[in-house]
Amino acid sequence: MAVPATTGQLREHLEDMDIGDYIKCGAVRGSTIALTTVYNFGSGSPVNSGEIPVSGLGATAGVGGTFYFIKVGNGLLISDRMIFNSITWDQLNSKNWIEGVAFESGSIRSLSGGVLYADSSGNKSNTDLGFGAFPAINEWDKYLINFPVAKILSGKSLDDVFHHLSNYSWCKETPNYGTWRDKAGNSATTASNNQRIGRGSNTRAQWSDINYSASGGSYATWGFRPVFEYREV
Protein backbone atom coordinates (compact mmCIF):
# COMPACT_ATOMS: atom_id res chain seq x y z
CA MET A 1 0.00 0.00 0.00
CA ALA A 2 1.36 3.40 -0.99
CA VAL A 3 1.91 5.52 2.11
CA PRO A 4 1.40 9.33 2.19
CA ALA A 5 4.39 11.25 0.81
CA THR A 6 5.30 12.89 4.10
CA THR A 7 8.52 12.88 6.08
CA GLY A 8 6.58 11.33 8.95
CA GLN A 9 6.39 7.73 10.07
CA LEU A 10 3.74 5.04 10.05
CA ARG A 11 2.43 4.73 13.61
CA GLU A 12 0.20 2.24 15.37
CA HIS A 13 -0.85 4.41 18.32
CA LEU A 14 -2.22 7.96 18.44
CA GLU A 15 -0.05 8.96 21.38
CA ASP A 16 3.09 8.32 19.32
CA MET A 17 2.08 10.62 16.46
CA ASP A 18 3.69 13.92 15.50
CA ILE A 19 2.70 16.30 12.67
CA GLY A 20 3.19 14.46 9.38
CA ASP A 21 2.95 10.97 10.86
CA TYR A 22 0.20 8.69 9.59
CA ILE A 23 -1.83 5.76 10.86
CA LYS A 24 -3.71 3.05 8.97
CA CYS A 25 -7.48 2.76 9.15
CA GLY A 26 -10.12 0.77 7.28
CA ALA A 27 -13.66 1.40 6.04
CA VAL A 28 -16.48 -0.49 4.33
CA ARG A 29 -19.18 1.07 2.17
CA GLY A 30 -22.67 0.52 3.57
CA SER A 31 -25.61 -0.81 1.61
CA THR A 32 -27.56 2.44 1.33
CA ILE A 33 -26.03 5.41 3.14
CA ALA A 34 -22.45 5.74 4.27
CA LEU A 35 -19.90 3.46 5.80
CA THR A 36 -21.03 0.59 7.97
CA THR A 37 -17.71 0.21 9.71
CA VAL A 38 -14.57 2.19 10.41
CA TYR A 39 -11.93 -0.18 11.71
CA ASN A 40 -9.60 0.46 14.61
CA PHE A 41 -6.42 2.41 13.99
CA GLY A 42 -3.46 0.29 13.06
CA SER A 43 -5.67 -2.56 11.86
CA GLY A 44 -5.28 -4.43 8.62
CA SER A 45 -7.65 -4.27 5.69
CA PRO A 46 -11.27 -5.06 6.62
CA VAL A 47 -11.71 -6.97 3.38
CA ASN A 48 -9.49 -8.58 0.79
CA SER A 49 -9.71 -5.63 -1.61
CA GLY A 50 -6.71 -3.88 -0.07
CA GLU A 51 -6.24 -0.15 -0.51
CA ILE A 52 -9.13 2.26 -1.11
CA PRO A 53 -8.56 4.06 -4.45
CA VAL A 54 -7.51 7.69 -4.08
CA SER A 55 -10.70 8.59 -5.98
CA GLY A 56 -12.74 6.81 -3.28
CA LEU A 57 -15.00 3.78 -3.24
CA GLY A 58 -18.10 3.96 -5.43
CA ALA A 59 -21.68 3.11 -4.56
CA THR A 60 -21.27 -0.68 -4.54
CA ALA A 61 -22.34 -2.07 -1.18
CA GLY A 62 -19.90 -4.09 0.89
CA VAL A 63 -16.67 -2.92 -0.75
CA GLY A 64 -13.93 -1.62 1.49
CA GLY A 65 -10.25 -1.28 2.14
CA THR A 66 -7.64 0.71 3.97
CA PHE A 67 -6.49 4.33 3.94
CA TYR A 68 -4.36 6.58 6.14
CA PHE A 69 -5.10 9.35 8.59
CA ILE A 70 -2.36 12.02 8.67
CA LYS A 71 -1.71 14.13 11.76
CA VAL A 72 -2.06 17.81 10.81
CA GLY A 73 -2.52 19.51 14.18
CA ASN A 74 -3.03 19.03 17.88
CA GLY A 75 -5.75 16.38 18.22
CA LEU A 76 -6.59 16.43 14.49
CA LEU A 77 -6.05 13.85 11.74
CA ILE A 78 -7.19 14.20 8.11
CA SER A 79 -7.65 11.30 5.69
CA ASP A 80 -5.10 11.09 2.89
CA ARG A 81 -7.94 10.62 0.38
CA MET A 82 -11.65 10.83 -0.29
CA ILE A 83 -12.77 7.39 0.91
CA PHE A 84 -16.29 7.38 -0.62
CA ASN A 85 -17.53 9.03 -3.81
CA SER A 86 -21.02 9.18 -5.33
CA ILE A 87 -22.47 9.97 -1.93
CA THR A 88 -24.60 12.99 -1.11
CA TRP A 89 -24.05 15.54 1.64
CA ASP A 90 -27.56 14.73 2.87
CA GLN A 91 -26.72 11.04 3.19
CA LEU A 92 -23.59 11.84 5.18
CA ASN A 93 -25.51 14.24 7.39
CA SER A 94 -28.26 11.70 8.06
CA LYS A 95 -25.64 9.44 9.63
CA ASN A 96 -23.92 12.33 11.46
CA TRP A 97 -20.75 12.09 9.34
CA ILE A 98 -20.87 15.87 8.81
CA GLU A 99 -20.77 17.03 12.44
CA GLY A 100 -19.31 13.93 14.05
CA VAL A 101 -19.74 10.31 15.10
CA ALA A 102 -18.02 8.87 18.17
CA PHE A 103 -15.05 6.70 17.25
CA GLU A 104 -12.36 5.30 19.54
CA SER A 105 -11.22 8.21 21.77
CA GLY A 106 -12.72 10.99 19.64
CA SER A 107 -15.04 11.51 16.69
CA ILE A 108 -15.02 11.23 12.90
CA ARG A 109 -16.56 14.08 10.94
CA SER A 110 -16.17 16.27 7.85
CA LEU A 111 -13.86 19.25 7.41
CA SER A 112 -14.85 22.89 7.59
CA GLY A 113 -14.18 24.58 4.26
CA GLY A 114 -15.45 28.17 4.37
CA VAL A 115 -18.51 29.81 2.81
CA LEU A 116 -17.16 32.06 0.02
CA TYR A 117 -13.92 33.25 -1.57
CA ALA A 118 -11.50 35.41 0.41
CA ASP A 119 -9.67 38.53 -0.73
CA SER A 120 -6.04 39.43 0.07
CA SER A 121 -7.11 40.80 3.47
CA GLY A 122 -9.11 37.71 4.38
CA ASN A 123 -12.48 39.39 3.81
CA LYS A 124 -15.38 38.04 1.75
CA SER A 125 -15.16 38.20 -2.04
CA ASN A 126 -17.72 36.99 -4.56
CA THR A 127 -14.90 36.65 -7.10
CA ASP A 128 -12.19 33.99 -6.97
CA LEU A 129 -9.00 35.96 -6.31
CA GLY A 130 -6.85 32.96 -5.49
CA PHE A 131 -6.65 33.50 -1.72
CA GLY A 132 -8.65 30.48 -0.60
CA ALA A 133 -11.90 30.63 1.34
CA PHE A 134 -13.58 32.91 3.86
CA PRO A 135 -13.27 32.61 6.81
CA ALA A 136 -9.54 31.97 6.59
CA ILE A 137 -9.61 29.79 9.73
CA ASN A 138 -11.40 27.00 7.87
CA GLU A 139 -9.70 23.62 8.26
CA TRP A 140 -9.20 22.94 4.56
CA ASP A 141 -6.97 25.98 4.11
CA LYS A 142 -5.40 25.92 7.57
CA TYR A 143 -4.43 22.26 7.73
CA LEU A 144 -4.57 20.74 4.24
CA ILE A 145 -3.61 23.51 1.79
CA ASN A 146 -1.07 24.91 4.28
CA PHE A 147 0.33 21.56 5.34
CA PRO A 148 4.03 22.26 6.12
CA VAL A 149 6.14 22.07 2.97
CA ALA A 150 9.01 20.76 5.07
CA LYS A 151 6.85 17.74 5.94
CA ILE A 152 6.44 16.73 2.25
CA LEU A 153 9.04 14.36 0.80
CA SER A 154 11.51 15.88 -1.63
CA GLY A 155 10.24 15.66 -5.22
CA LYS A 156 6.66 15.12 -4.09
CA SER A 157 3.69 17.49 -3.96
CA LEU A 158 0.76 18.20 -1.67
CA ASP A 159 -1.37 16.04 -3.96
CA ASP A 160 0.92 13.09 -3.22
CA VAL A 161 -0.04 13.56 0.43
CA PHE A 162 -3.80 14.27 0.23
CA HIS A 163 -4.81 13.33 -3.35
CA HIS A 164 -7.09 16.35 -3.57
CA LEU A 165 -6.60 17.71 -7.10
CA SER A 166 -9.07 15.50 -8.98
CA ASN A 167 -12.05 15.51 -6.63
CA TYR A 168 -14.13 17.59 -4.23
CA SER A 169 -14.52 16.74 -0.55
CA TRP A 170 -17.86 17.64 1.00
CA CYS A 171 -17.46 20.19 3.80
CA LYS A 172 -19.79 21.26 6.59
CA GLU A 173 -20.90 24.65 5.33
CA THR A 174 -23.71 26.13 3.29
CA PRO A 175 -22.27 28.61 0.74
CA ASN A 176 -22.77 32.34 1.08
CA TYR A 177 -25.89 33.22 -0.90
CA GLY A 178 -25.47 35.17 -4.14
CA THR A 179 -23.59 35.07 -7.44
CA TRP A 180 -20.09 33.65 -7.43
CA ARG A 181 -17.65 34.71 -10.15
CA ASP A 182 -14.69 32.82 -11.58
CA LYS A 183 -11.08 34.03 -11.79
CA ALA A 184 -11.83 36.05 -14.92
CA GLY A 185 -14.59 37.90 -13.05
CA ASN A 186 -17.32 36.39 -15.21
CA SER A 187 -20.73 35.69 -13.75
CA ALA A 188 -20.80 32.03 -12.81
CA THR A 189 -23.56 30.53 -10.71
CA THR A 190 -25.79 31.54 -7.82
CA ALA A 191 -25.47 29.81 -4.47
CA SER A 192 -28.55 28.97 -2.40
CA ASN A 193 -29.43 27.36 0.92
CA ASN A 194 -29.92 23.88 -0.56
CA GLN A 195 -26.27 23.66 -1.56
CA ARG A 196 -23.12 22.77 0.36
CA ILE A 197 -19.43 23.60 0.05
CA GLY A 198 -16.89 21.28 -1.56
CA ARG A 199 -13.13 21.80 -1.53
CA GLY A 200 -10.53 20.39 -3.90
CA SER A 201 -10.18 19.83 -7.64
CA ASN A 202 -8.12 22.97 -8.18
CA THR A 203 -6.82 21.67 -11.50
CA ARG A 204 -10.10 22.85 -13.01
CA ALA A 205 -9.92 26.15 -14.88
CA GLN A 206 -13.18 27.70 -13.69
CA TRP A 207 -12.61 27.46 -9.95
CA SER A 208 -9.68 27.45 -7.58
CA ASP A 209 -10.48 24.81 -4.98
CA ILE A 210 -13.77 26.00 -3.48
CA ASN A 211 -17.10 25.19 -5.06
CA TYR A 212 -20.62 24.19 -4.07
CA SER A 213 -23.26 21.74 -5.19
CA ALA A 214 -26.74 20.56 -4.27
CA SER A 215 -26.74 18.76 -0.93
CA GLY A 216 -28.76 15.95 -2.49
CA GLY A 217 -26.45 15.54 -5.49
CA SER A 218 -24.43 12.37 -6.02
CA TYR A 219 -21.29 12.73 -8.14
CA ALA A 220 -18.29 10.52 -8.89
CA THR A 221 -15.94 13.44 -8.23
CA TRP A 222 -17.55 14.50 -4.90
CA GLY A 223 -17.33 12.52 -1.70
CA PHE A 224 -16.41 11.99 1.93
CA ARG A 225 -12.96 12.74 3.33
CA PRO A 226 -13.06 11.85 7.05
CA VAL A 227 -11.43 13.87 9.81
CA PHE A 228 -10.62 12.38 13.20
CA GLU A 229 -10.71 14.79 16.14
CA TYR A 230 -9.60 13.80 19.62
CA ARG A 231 -8.30 15.26 22.85
CA GLU A 232 -4.60 14.86 23.39
CA VAL A 233 -3.46 14.00 26.91
C-alpha positions as CSV (number, residue, x, y, z in Angstrom):
1,M,0.0,0.0,0.0
2,A,1.4,3.4,-1.0
3,V,1.9,5.5,2.1
4,P,1.4,9.3,2.2
5,A,4.4,11.3,0.8
6,T,5.3,12.9,4.1
7,T,8.5,12.9,6.1
8,G,6.6,11.3,8.9
9,Q,6.4,7.7,10.1
10,L,3.7,5.0,10.1
11,R,2.4,4.7,13.6
12,E,0.2,2.2,15.4
13,H,-0.9,4.4,18.3
14,L,-2.2,8.0,18.4
15,E,-0.1,9.0,21.4
16,D,3.1,8.3,19.3
17,M,2.1,10.6,16.5
18,D,3.7,13.9,15.5
19,I,2.7,16.3,12.7
20,G,3.2,14.5,9.4
21,D,3.0,11.0,10.9
22,Y,0.2,8.7,9.6
23,I,-1.8,5.8,10.9
24,K,-3.7,3.1,9.0
25,C,-7.5,2.8,9.1
26,G,-10.1,0.8,7.3
27,A,-13.7,1.4,6.0
28,V,-16.5,-0.5,4.3
29,R,-19.2,1.1,2.2
30,G,-22.7,0.5,3.6
31,S,-25.6,-0.8,1.6
32,T,-27.6,2.4,1.3
33,I,-26.0,5.4,3.1
34,A,-22.5,5.7,4.3
35,L,-19.9,3.5,5.8
36,T,-21.0,0.6,8.0
37,T,-17.7,0.2,9.7
38,V,-14.6,2.2,10.4
39,Y,-11.9,-0.2,11.7
40,N,-9.6,0.5,14.6
41,F,-6.4,2.4,14.0
42,G,-3.5,0.3,13.1
43,S,-5.7,-2.6,11.9
44,G,-5.3,-4.4,8.6
45,S,-7.7,-4.3,5.7
46,P,-11.3,-5.1,6.6
47,V,-11.7,-7.0,3.4
48,N,-9.5,-8.6,0.8
49,S,-9.7,-5.6,-1.6
50,G,-6.7,-3.9,-0.1
51,E,-6.2,-0.1,-0.5
52,I,-9.1,2.3,-1.1
53,P,-8.6,4.1,-4.5
54,V,-7.5,7.7,-4.1
55,S,-10.7,8.6,-6.0
56,G,-12.7,6.8,-3.3
57,L,-15.0,3.8,-3.2
58,G,-18.1,4.0,-5.4
59,A,-21.7,3.1,-4.6
60,T,-21.3,-0.7,-4.5
61,A,-22.3,-2.1,-1.2
62,G,-19.9,-4.1,0.9
63,V,-16.7,-2.9,-0.7
64,G,-13.9,-1.6,1.5
65,G,-10.3,-1.3,2.1
66,T,-7.6,0.7,4.0
67,F,-6.5,4.3,3.9
68,Y,-4.4,6.6,6.1
69,F,-5.1,9.4,8.6
70,I,-2.4,12.0,8.7
71,K,-1.7,14.1,11.8
72,V,-2.1,17.8,10.8
73,G,-2.5,19.5,14.2
74,N,-3.0,19.0,17.9
75,G,-5.7,16.4,18.2
76,L,-6.6,16.4,14.5
77,L,-6.1,13.8,11.7
78,I,-7.2,14.2,8.1
79,S,-7.7,11.3,5.7
80,D,-5.1,11.1,2.9
81,R,-7.9,10.6,0.4
82,M,-11.6,10.8,-0.3
83,I,-12.8,7.4,0.9
84,F,-16.3,7.4,-0.6
85,N,-17.5,9.0,-3.8
86,S,-21.0,9.2,-5.3
87,I,-22.5,10.0,-1.9
88,T,-24.6,13.0,-1.1
89,W,-24.0,15.5,1.6
90,D,-27.6,14.7,2.9
91,Q,-26.7,11.0,3.2
92,L,-23.6,11.8,5.2
93,N,-25.5,14.2,7.4
94,S,-28.3,11.7,8.1
95,K,-25.6,9.4,9.6
96,N,-23.9,12.3,11.5
97,W,-20.7,12.1,9.3
98,I,-20.9,15.9,8.8
99,E,-20.8,17.0,12.4
100,G,-19.3,13.9,14.1
101,V,-19.7,10.3,15.1
102,A,-18.0,8.9,18.2
103,F,-15.0,6.7,17.2
104,E,-12.4,5.3,19.5
105,S,-11.2,8.2,21.8
106,G,-12.7,11.0,19.6
107,S,-15.0,11.5,16.7
108,I,-15.0,11.2,12.9
109,R,-16.6,14.1,10.9
110,S,-16.2,16.3,7.8
111,L,-13.9,19.2,7.4
112,S,-14.8,22.9,7.6
113,G,-14.2,24.6,4.3
114,G,-15.4,28.2,4.4
115,V,-18.5,29.8,2.8
116,L,-17.2,32.1,0.0
117,Y,-13.9,33.3,-1.6
118,A,-11.5,35.4,0.4
119,D,-9.7,38.5,-0.7
120,S,-6.0,39.4,0.1
121,S,-7.1,40.8,3.5
122,G,-9.1,37.7,4.4
123,N,-12.5,39.4,3.8
124,K,-15.4,38.0,1.7
125,S,-15.2,38.2,-2.0
126,N,-17.7,37.0,-4.6
127,T,-14.9,36.6,-7.1
128,D,-12.2,34.0,-7.0
129,L,-9.0,36.0,-6.3
130,G,-6.8,33.0,-5.5
131,F,-6.6,33.5,-1.7
132,G,-8.7,30.5,-0.6
133,A,-11.9,30.6,1.3
134,F,-13.6,32.9,3.9
135,P,-13.3,32.6,6.8
136,A,-9.5,32.0,6.6
137,I,-9.6,29.8,9.7
138,N,-11.4,27.0,7.9
139,E,-9.7,23.6,8.3
140,W,-9.2,22.9,4.6
141,D,-7.0,26.0,4.1
142,K,-5.4,25.9,7.6
143,Y,-4.4,22.3,7.7
144,L,-4.6,20.7,4.2
145,I,-3.6,23.5,1.8
146,N,-1.1,24.9,4.3
147,F,0.3,21.6,5.3
148,P,4.0,22.3,6.1
149,V,6.1,22.1,3.0
150,A,9.0,20.8,5.1
151,K,6.9,17.7,5.9
152,I,6.4,16.7,2.3
153,L,9.0,14.4,0.8
154,S,11.5,15.9,-1.6
155,G,10.2,15.7,-5.2
156,K,6.7,15.1,-4.1
157,S,3.7,17.5,-4.0
158,L,0.8,18.2,-1.7
159,D,-1.4,16.0,-4.0
160,D,0.9,13.1,-3.2
161,V,0.0,13.6,0.4
162,F,-3.8,14.3,0.2
163,H,-4.8,13.3,-3.3
164,H,-7.1,16.4,-3.6
165,L,-6.6,17.7,-7.1
166,S,-9.1,15.5,-9.0
167,N,-12.1,15.5,-6.6
168,Y,-14.1,17.6,-4.2
169,S,-14.5,16.7,-0.6
170,W,-17.9,17.6,1.0
171,C,-17.5,20.2,3.8
172,K,-19.8,21.3,6.6
173,E,-20.9,24.6,5.3
174,T,-23.7,26.1,3.3
175,P,-22.3,28.6,0.7
176,N,-22.8,32.3,1.1
177,Y,-25.9,33.2,-0.9
178,G,-25.5,35.2,-4.1
179,T,-23.6,35.1,-7.4
180,W,-20.1,33.6,-7.4
181,R,-17.6,34.7,-10.1
182,D,-14.7,32.8,-11.6
183,K,-11.1,34.0,-11.8
184,A,-11.8,36.1,-14.9
185,G,-14.6,37.9,-13.1
186,N,-17.3,36.4,-15.2
187,S,-20.7,35.7,-13.8
188,A,-20.8,32.0,-12.8
189,T,-23.6,30.5,-10.7
190,T,-25.8,31.5,-7.8
191,A,-25.5,29.8,-4.5
192,S,-28.6,29.0,-2.4
193,N,-29.4,27.4,0.9
194,N,-29.9,23.9,-0.6
195,Q,-26.3,23.7,-1.6
196,R,-23.1,22.8,0.4
197,I,-19.4,23.6,0.0
198,G,-16.9,21.3,-1.6
199,R,-13.1,21.8,-1.5
200,G,-10.5,20.4,-3.9
201,S,-10.2,19.8,-7.6
202,N,-8.1,23.0,-8.2
203,T,-6.8,21.7,-11.5
204,R,-10.1,22.9,-13.0
205,A,-9.9,26.1,-14.9
206,Q,-13.2,27.7,-13.7
207,W,-12.6,27.5,-10.0
208,S,-9.7,27.5,-7.6
209,D,-10.5,24.8,-5.0
210,I,-13.8,26.0,-3.5
211,N,-17.1,25.2,-5.1
212,Y,-20.6,24.2,-4.1
213,S,-23.3,21.7,-5.2
214,A,-26.7,20.6,-4.3
215,S,-26.7,18.8,-0.9
216,G,-28.8,15.9,-2.5
217,G,-26.4,15.5,-5.5
218,S,-24.4,12.4,-6.0
219,Y,-21.3,12.7,-8.1
220,A,-18.3,10.5,-8.9
221,T,-15.9,13.4,-8.2
222,W,-17.5,14.5,-4.9
223,G,-17.3,12.5,-1.7
224,F,-16.4,12.0,1.9
225,R,-13.0,12.7,3.3
226,P,-13.1,11.9,7.1
227,V,-11.4,13.9,9.8
228,F,-10.6,12.4,13.2
229,E,-10.7,14.8,16.1
230,Y,-9.6,13.8,19.6
231,R,-8.3,15.3,22.9
232,E,-4.6,14.9,23.4
233,V,-3.5,14.0,26.9
